[in-house]
Amino acid sequence: TPPCRHLAGRMKETLGWQQVFSSPRLDWLIERVALNAKVLGGALGDHDKMVAAASCSEIILWALRGDGDGTEIGVFHLGVPMEAIFFVGNQLIATSHSGKIGVWNAVTKHWQIQDVVPINSYDAAGTFLLLGCNNGSIYYVDVQKFPLRMKDNDLLVTELYRDPTEDAVTALSVYLT
């Protein structure tokens, strides 16, 4: 099949499948897609859906309305090729094995890039983003609070665990009760 340069969304309703969004044709191939089905209490309203499409280091984010229209929120750059994009609550997250994370916050409408050690794995639990890194550490960010350090305006990335032998954390699976 030919590479994808156009994103179309479909949603199953009681009447069957229907198209709910179609992006404009993009100049680049879509490599990653993330969908947030419902954003509650965010700056975009209670019933918005969001979809993001990414290629290499560039992400386009749209807010989708019930009438099928989409509004481009913005184009964001991670600066390095990304391995994953996904939502944690209202926040869009991009990760790279090279050690960068990008976070877009729906309330502040702010895109923040943070350098961390190279990332091997990730998971989300509630509003926490957990990063398994090649230095044996597990770091976390509470993306709902979108905390920034006062001295340099960087994301507050906190070390949760460090393996004494510094073996890389290659997989994470988190379940909160």
Secondary structure, DSSP 8 states (H G I E B T S, - for coil): -------EEEEEETTEEEEEEE----SS---EEEEES---SBTTBTT-EEEEEEETTEEEEEEE-TTS-EEEEEEEE-SS--SEEEEETTEEEEEETTTEEEEEETTTTEEEEEE-S-EEEEEEETTEEEEEETTSEEEEEETTT--B-TTT--B--EEEEE-TT------------
